Amino acid sequence: MKRCKQIISKRVASYLLGLIVTTSFTLSAANTGASQIGKNQAGSGRTSPDQILVKIGQHDSVTSIDLEKVIKSSPFYTQFNTMTSDQQALIRGDLLKRLVASKLLAEEAKAEGLDKTAAFKQELSDYRTSLLYNAYLHHIRDKIKIPKDELAQIRKDNKSSSDAYSAAKVIYISTEYKKRRRQALQRLEKQANVTIFQQRIKSPTPPDTILLTGKNITIRYKDVVTADEKNINPDAVLNRLQQSEELLLFSQAARKDNISVEPQLLAYKNERLPDLMLEKKIQQWIPDETVLKKYYKEHPKTGVVPQFWHVGQVVLKTRKQAKEILQRIKKGESLFTLAGKYSIDSYGRSKNGDMGWIADGKVLPQINAVLKDLPVNKVSPIIKTPKGYHIVEIIDAKPGSRLRYNGMKSKIKQLLITQKMGPYLKSLYKKYLVSWKLVQADTAVGAAKNSNK
């Protein structure tokens, strides 16, 4: 059970690493090819599921059906048909680049023997066990049928409400499922001659202490409690032990019943290999925090939060008009009232001159230079820009700062990975001879209008 949770965390890591691939993929040839294929697909009305979109070396490829599967599993799938053809093309192109990058990483993982390591073989074994376990649970549930007389009684008791009738059926199946699951476990325990040594669960317990034995099954303390967990409640250990027992017994029963999970296992393997390759490269690029600290030190602009000013402004067409307005402000009239009447900046006039908060560097350079030295609640001299003659006032200010290293560590790591990923993927493109098949629009596959079928 502990290993199954680790596998789930690795699948989360898979998603995050996928984002890294997408955000760092800037190869011009790949962008051009993916973009063109995306446009052709988005503009076509016919499909050819086996059409090759990208050829990778001599033995691998990405087909239109591969791309459609990814689109259908994406979070924006339900909105896909409401998008414009350009938006669809952009999404298709990005997903295609991600597919190609994933296959390249998988090929490199195989080339480096990452699929042959003991750790990966154990991971696959653990995942197979979890798949078999879940398949056996489905097997138990699928065999449940409500007897006709019982169904008739449920219908009679809930004839006034269809919702109550449906809920009663669900309750019956759920209750029956729990009973049959418990009975199946008891039967398998008896067949395997299982013995649980509950008295051995104490604190401290040596990691190799056997807590459960049976035919082809042994569970030790270290199988249910990690080395860094201290002072675990004995009841919690027993609960984990019982969960692990059920996991192993049900998975063994699934094997005996010839339940196959090989397609799901292969899909998991293909998903994990790119991640393993990335994990290895990231470890090479960033072996420890020294690399991150060095980057932070050598890039002083990293983590800088700019100074902000809350600005009021009036813009006039001529210097003469600006001088007249400036004199009126100095005599006590409000810059904001005057901006609402005379400013030639339509946005500023509609806001009575209140321009909101503006970050250092995000305004015209002539104005930015003045704002840097202008005290709060002081009116500026006239500032000439291509847009006219400006008078500004700072209502409030927030000083700039720089985030400390600990607050920037994750972002720096992402930046470094992104910098390294582009050249690395470029090298894989050359190594595995990626070829983009720029299909014609009239024969392109995966038309947008067919995506939701």
C-alpha positions in Angstrom: 0.0 0.0 0.0 2.9 2.3 0.8 4.4 1.7 -2.6 1.1 2.4 -4.4 1.0 5.9 -2.8 4.5 6.5 -4.0 3.4 5.6 -7.5 0.6 8.1 -7.3 3.0 10.8 -6.4 5.2 9.9 -9.4 2.2 10.3 -11.6 1.8 13.8 -10.3 5.4 14.4 -11.0 4.8 13.2 -14.5 2.3 16.0 -15.1 4.7 18.6 -13.7 7.5 17.3 -15.8 5.2 17.4 -18.8 4.7 21.1 -18.2 8.5 21.6 -18.2 8.7 20.0 -21.6 6.0 22.2 -23.0 7.2 25.5 -21.6 10.8 25.0 -22.7 10.3 23.7 -26.2 11.5 26.5 -28.4 13.1 24.6 -31.4 12.3 26.6 -34.5 11.9 23.5 -36.8 9.6 21.8 -34.2 7.5 25.0 -33.8 7.1 25.4 -37.5 6.2 21.7 -38.1 3.9 21.4 -35.2 2.2 24.7 -36.1 1.6 23.7 -39.7 0.3 20.3 -38.8 -2.0 21.9 -36.2 -3.4 24.3 -38.8 -3.9 21.6 -41.3 -5.8 19.5 -38.8 -7.9 22.3 -37.5 -8.9 23.3 -41.0 -9.7 19.8 -42.3 -13.0 18.0 -42.4 -11.8 14.4 -42.8 -9.9 12.1 -40.6 -7.4 9.3 -41.2 -6.6 7.7 -37.8 -3.4 5.9 -38.8 -1.8 9.0 -40.5 1.8 9.6 -39.3 2.3 13.2 -38.3 5.9 12.9 -37.0 8.5 10.2 -37.7 11.0 9.6 -35.0 14.0 7.6 -36.2 13.3 4.3 -37.9 10.8 2.6 -35.5 8.7 5.2 -33.8 6.2 7.9 -34.8 3.3 10.1 -33.6 0.0 9.5 -35.4 -3.1 11.5 -35.7 -4.9 9.1 -33.4 -2.1 9.6 -30.7 -2.8 13.4 -30.9 -6.6 12.9 -30.7 -6.2 10.8 -27.6 -4.1 13.6 -25.9 -6.7 16.2 -26.9 -9.6 14.2 -25.5 -7.7 13.8 -22.2 -6.8 17.5 -21.9 -8.7 19.8 -19.5 -10.0 22.0 -22.4 -11.5 19.2 -24.4 -15.1 20.1 -23.6 -14.5 23.6 -24.9 -12.4 22.6 -28.0 -15.2 22.9 -30.5 -16.1 26.4 -29.3 -12.6 27.7 -30.2 -11.5 29.3 -33.4 -9.5 27.3 -35.9 -6.4 29.4 -35.0 -6.8 28.5 -31.3 -7.3 24.9 -32.1 -4.2 24.9 -34.3 -2.2 26.4 -31.5 -3.4 23.8 -29.0 -2.8 20.9 -31.4 0.7 22.2 -32.2 1.7 22.5 -28.5 0.3 19.1 -27.7 2.1 17.6 -30.7 5.4 19.1 -29.6 4.8 17.6 -26.1 4.1 14.2 -27.6 7.3 14.3 -29.7 9.4 15.4 -26.7 7.9 12.7 -24.6 8.8 10.0 -27.1 12.3 11.4 -27.5 12.9 11.2 -23.8 11.5 7.7 -23.7 13.9 6.6 -26.4 16.8 8.2 -24.6 15.7 6.5 -21.3 15.8 3.1 -23.1 19.2 3.9 -24.6 20.6 4.6 -21.2 19.0 1.5 -19.7 16.7 3.2 -17.3 14.0 0.7 -18.1 16.3 -2.1 -17.0 17.1 -0.9 -13.5 16.1 -2.8 -10.4 14.2 0.2 -9.0 12.1 0.6 -12.2 11.3 -3.1 -12.4 10.2 -2.9 -8.8 8.0 0.1 -9.6 6.4 -1.7 -12.5 5.8 -4.7 -10.3 4.2 -2.6 -7.6 2.0 -0.9 -10.2 1.0 -4.2 -11.7 -0.1 -5.3 -8.2 -2.2 -2.2 -7.7 -3.8 -2.7 -11.1 -4.6 -6.3 -10.4 -6.0 -5.4 -7.0 -8.4 -2.8 -8.5 -9.3 -5.2 -11.3 -10.3 -7.8 -8.7 -12.4 -5.2 -6.8 -14.2 -4.4 -10.1 -14.6 -8.2 -10.6 -16.4 -8.5 -7.3 -18.7 -5.5 -7.9 -19.5 -6.5 -11.5 -20.9 -9.9 -10.3 -23.5 -8.2 -8.1 -27.0 -8.4 -9.4 -30.1 -7.4 -7.5 -32.5 -10.4 -7.3 -35.8 -9.8 -9.0 -37.8 -10.1 -5.8 -35.5 -7.7 -4.0 -35.7 -5.3 -6.9 -39.5 -5.5 -6.9 -39.6 -4.7 -3.1 -37.3 -1.7 -3.6 -39.5 -0.4 -6.3 -42.6 -0.9 -4.2 -41.0 0.8 -1.1 -39.9 3.8 -3.3 -42.7 4.1 -5.9 -43.3 7.7 -5.0 -39.9 8.9 -6.0 -37.6 7.8 -8.8 -34.6 9.4 -7.0 -35.3 7.4 -3.8 -35.6 4.2 -6.0 -32.2 4.8 -7.6 -30.6 5.6 -4.2 -32.1 2.4 -2.7 -30.5 0.4 -5.5 -27.2 2.0 -4.9 -27.4 1.3 -1.2 -28.2 -2.4 -1.8 -25.3 -2.8 -4.2 -22.9 -1.0 -1.9 -23.9 -3.1 1.1 -23.7 -6.3 -0.9 -20.3 -5.2 -2.3 -18.9 -4.7 1.2 -20.2 -8.1 2.3 -18.8 -9.9 -0.7 -15.4 -8.1 -0.4 -15.2 -9.2 3.2 -16.1 -12.7 2.3 -13.6 -12.9 -0.5 -10.9 -11.7 1.8 -11.8 -14.3 4.4 -11.9 -17.1 1.8 -8.4 -16.0 0.4 -7.0 -15.8 3.9 -8.1 -19.4 4.6 -6.7 -20.6 1.2 -3.4 -18.9 1.8 -3.2 -20.0 5.5 -2.6 -16.4 6.6 -1.3 -15.7 10.1 -1.1 -12.2 11.5 1.3 -11.6 14.4 -0.4 -8.6 15.9 1.5 -9.0 19.2 4.7 -8.0 17.3 3.4 -4.6 16.6 5.0 -2.5 19.3 7.3 0.4 19.7 10.1 0.2 18.7 9.7 -2.6 16.1 12.7 -3.8 14.1 12.2 -3.1 10.3 12.6 -6.8 9.3 10.0 -8.1 11.9 7.5 -10.4 10.1 4.0 -9.2 10.8 2.1 -11.5 8.5 2.8 -14.8 6.7 1.0 -17.1 4.3 1.3 -19.0 1.1 3.4 -16.8 -1.3 2.9 -13.8 1.0 5.1 -12.2 3.7 4.7 -8.7 5.1 7.4 -7.1 7.3 7.2 -4.0 9.5 9.3 -2.0 7.0 6.7 -2.8 4.3 4.0 -0.8 6.0 6.0 1.8 8.0 8.7 4.0 6.4 12.1 4.5 8.1 11.4 8.1 8.8 8.1 7.5 10.6 8.5 7.5 14.4 6.1 6.5 17.1 3.3 5.2 14.9 0.2 4.1 16.7 -0.1 0.3 16.8 -3.7 0.5 15.6 -2.5 2.5 12.5 0.2 -0.1 11.8 -2.4 -2.8 12.0 -4.7 -1.0 9.7 -1.9 -0.6 7.1 -1.1 -4.2 7.5 -4.6 -5.3 6.8 -4.7 -3.0 3.7 -1.5 -4.5 2.4 -2.8 -8.0 3.1 -5.9 -7.3 1.0 -3.8 -5.7 -1.8 -1.6 -8.8 -2.1 -4.3 -11.5 -1.7 -6.6 -9.8 -4.2 -3.9 -9.2 -6.7 -2.8 -12.9 -6.5 -6.4 -13.9 -7.0 -6.7 -11.7 -10.1 -3.6 -13.4 -11.5 -5.1 -16.8 -10.8 -8.3 -15.7 -12.6 -6.2 -14.7 -15.6 -7.2 -11.0 -15.3 -4.9 -9.1 -17.6 -3.7 -5.5 -16.9 -0.8 -5.5 -19.4 -2.2 -2.7 -21.6 -2.5 -0.4 -18.6 0.9 -1.4 -17.4 2.4 -0.6 -20.8 0.8 2.8 -20.8 2.2 3.5 -17.4 5.7 2.4 -18.5 5.5 4.7 -21.6 4.4 7.5 -19.3 7.1 7.0 -16.7 10.2 6.6 -19.0 10.2 10.2 -20.1 10.0 11.3 -16.4 12.8 9.0 -15.4 15.0 10.5 -18.1 14.1 14.0 -17.1 14.7 13.2 -13.4 18.2 12.0 -14.3 19.0 15.1 -16.4 17.7 17.4 -13.7 19.9 15.7 -11.1 22.9 16.3 -13.5 22.0 19.9 -14.1 21.1 20.7 -10.4 23.0 18.2 -8.2 22.5 20.3 -5.1 21.4 23.7 -3.8 24.9 25.2 -4.5 23.8 25.6 -8.2 20.6 27.4 -7.2 22.4 29.7 -4.7 25.1 30.6 -7.3 22.4 31.5 -9.8 20.6 33.7 -7.3 23.9 35.5 -6.4 24.9 36.0 -10.1 21.5 37.3 -11.2 20.6 40.1 -8.9 17.5 41.0 -10.9 16.0 37.5 -10.0 13.2 38.0 -7.5 13.1 41.7 -7.7 9.8 43.3 -6.9 9.7 46.7 -8.6 8.7 49.9 -7.0 5.0 50.9 -7.5 3.4 54.3 -7.6 -0.2 55.3 -7.4 -0.3 58.0 -10.0 -2.6 60.9 -11.0 -2.1 62.5 -14.4 -3.4 65.1 -16.7 -2.3 65.3 -20.4 -2.6 68.4 -22.5 -2.1 69.0 -26.2 0.2 72.0 -26.0 2.8 73.3 -23.6 0.9 76.5 -23.3 -2.2 74.6 -22.1 0.0 72.6 -19.7 1.5 75.7 -18.2 -2.0 77.1 -17.6 -3.2 73.9 -15.9 0.0 73.6 -13.8 -0.5 77.2 -12.5 -4.1 76.4 -11.5 -2.9 73.2 -9.7 -0.3 75.3 -7.8 -3.0 77.8 -6.8 -5.0 75.0 -5.2 -7.2 73.4 -7.8 -7.3 69.6 -7.9 -5.2 67.8 -10.6 -8.0 65.1 -10.7 -10.8 67.6 -11.2 -8.9 69.3 -14.0 -7.9 66.0 -15.6 -11.6 65.0 -15.7 -12.3 68.2 -17.7 -9.3 68.8 -19.9 -7.1 65.7 -20.2 -6.7 64.6 -23.9 -6.1 61.0 -22.6 -9.6 59.5 -22.9 -8.9 56.8 -20.3 -7.4 59.2 -17.8 -10.2 61.7 -18.3 -12.8 59.0 -17.7 -11.1 58.2 -14.4 -10.6 61.8 -13.4 -6.8 61.4 -13.8 -6.5 58.4 -11.5 -4.2 56.0 -13.4 -4.0 53.4 -10.6 -0.8 51.6 -9.5 2.0 51.7 -12.0 5.2 49.6 -11.7 8.6 51.0 -12.2 9.6 50.5 -15.9 6.0 50.0 -17.1 5.3 53.6 -18.1 6.8 56.0 -20.8 10.5 56.5 -20.0 10.2 60.3 -19.8 7.5 59.9 -17.1 9.3 57.0 -15.4 12.4 59.1 -14.9 10.4 61.8 -13.2 8.4 59.4 -11.0 11.6 58.0 -9.5 12.5 61.3 -7.9 9.1 62.8 -7.3 8.0 62.9 -3.6 4.5 61.7 -2.6 1.8 64.3 -2.9 4.0 66.6 -5.0 3.1 67.7 -8.5 5.7 67.2 -11.3 6.9 69.8 -13.8 5.6 69.5 -17.3 6.8 66.3 -19.0 6.9 66.2 -22.8 6.3 62.8 -24.5 5.1 61.8 -28.0 1.6 61.6 -26.5 1.5 65.2 -25.3 2.4 67.3 -22.2 1.9 65.5 -18.9 1.6 66.7 -15.3 1.7 63.9 -12.8 1.3 63.5 -9.0 2.2 60.5 -6.9 -0.7 59.7 -4.5 1.1 56.8 -2.7 4.2 54.7 -3.3 5.4 51.1 -2.5 9.2 50.6 -2.3 10.8 47.9 -4.4 12.4 44.9 -2.8 14.1 41.6 -3.7 12.7 38.3 -2.5 15.1 36.2 -0.4 16.7 33.0 -1.7 14.3 30.7 0.1 11.3 32.4 -1.5 12.9 32.1 -5.0 14.4 28.6 -4.8 11.6 26.8 -6.7 11.4 29.5 -9.3 15.2 29.5 -9.9 15.1 25.7 -10.3 12.4 26.0 -12.9 14.4 28.7 -14.7 17.5 26.6 -14.8 15.6 23.6 -16.1 14.0 25.7 -18.8 17.4 27.0 -19.9 18.9 23.5 -20.1 15.9 21.8 -21.7 15.9 23.6 -25.1 19.5 22.6 -26.0 19.0 19.1 -24.6 15.8 18.5 -26.7 17.6 19.9 -29.7 20.3 17.3 -29.3 17.7 14.5 -29.1 16.1 15.8 -32.3 19.4 15.4 -34.1 20.2 12.0 -32.5 16.8 10.4 -33.4 16.2 12.1 -36.8 12.8 13.7 -36.2 10.9 14.2 -39.4 7.7 16.3 -39.5 5.1 15.2 -42.1 3.5 18.4 -43.3 0.2 16.9 -44.6 -2.1 18.8 -46.9 -5.2 20.3 -45.4 -7.5 18.4 -47.6 -6.2 15.1 -46.2 -5.2 16.1 -42.7 -6.6 14.3 -39.8 -8.3 15.1 -36.5 -10.6 17.8 -37.7 -11.7 20.0 -34.9 -15.4 19.3 -35.5 -14.7 15.6 -35.0 -12.8 16.1 -31.8 -15.7 15.7 -29.4 -17.3 12.6 -31.2 
